[in-house]
Amino acid sequence: MTRLAIWYDDDDYTSLKALRTAVVADLNANQLKPVIQFGMATNLPSLVVAQILYGDASRAAEIEARNDPRNPGFCPLQVEALAE
């Protein structure tokens, strides 16, 4: 197996370093919401879970997309959601 050496010049390094700095600054500025784990005693429909977590049943699609239940009428006992 042959190894291929990749050499970057100073301009490439400077550009990559500036890009990394910009990405970190943007992520810090937007303050992404953390993901939480929510445990339930019984299987509930995604509409009910959204109402309990967010006070807004219209966000049921978000719960379904994040947890991919077999049937939206029966979410798993452990649900992942965005913290509010």
N, C-alpha and C positions, 0 to 999 in steps of 0.2 A: 504494500500500500504506500503510495507516494503522498507526502504531505506538501501542501501548497502554502507557501508563506505569503501572507498579505501584509503589505507595508502601507501605512498611512502617512501622509505628509502632515506638516504642521497645520495647514489650512483645514484638512479633513478633521483633525483632532479638535481644533478650535470650534469648528462648526458643530461637531457632535457634542462637545461640552456645552455650547450655547443652547443647543436643542434640549439637552437634559435639564439644564437650569430652567428653561422656559416651561417644560412639562411639569416639573416639580412645583414651580410657582403657580401655574394654572390650577393644578390639583389642590394646592393649599388654599387658593383664593375661592374655589367653588365649594369648599367644605362638603364633600360627599357625605351622604347620610350613612351611618353604619347599618349593617345587617344584624338582625336579632333572631334568636330562636325562640319560638313561642310554642309551649306545650299545652295540649288540651287533654281533658279526661276522656273525651269521646270524639268520634269522627263527626265533624260538622260540615255543612255545605260551605263553599268558598264565599258565598254572599254573606253568611253569618260571620265567618272569620274576618272578612273585610270590615263589617260593621263593628265588630268587637275591637279590632286593632285600630282602625282609622276613623270610626264613626261615619263611614261612607261606604255603603254597599256597592257603589259603582266601581270601586277599586278591586272587585272580585277577580277580574281578568289579570290583574297584576299578581295576585296570590297564585292563581292557576299557572301563569307563565313561569313564576319562580320555583314552584314546587312540583309541577307536572303530575297532578293526581290522575289516577285511572278514570275516575268519575268526579266531576266538580261538585257533586252532591255529597261526596265523602272525602274530605281532605285528610291527609295523614295526621297522626296524633302530634307529630313534631313538625311545625311549619316554619319556614324561613321567610322573613319579611323585612322591609325597610323600617328603621326606627323613625318615629315621628316626634 
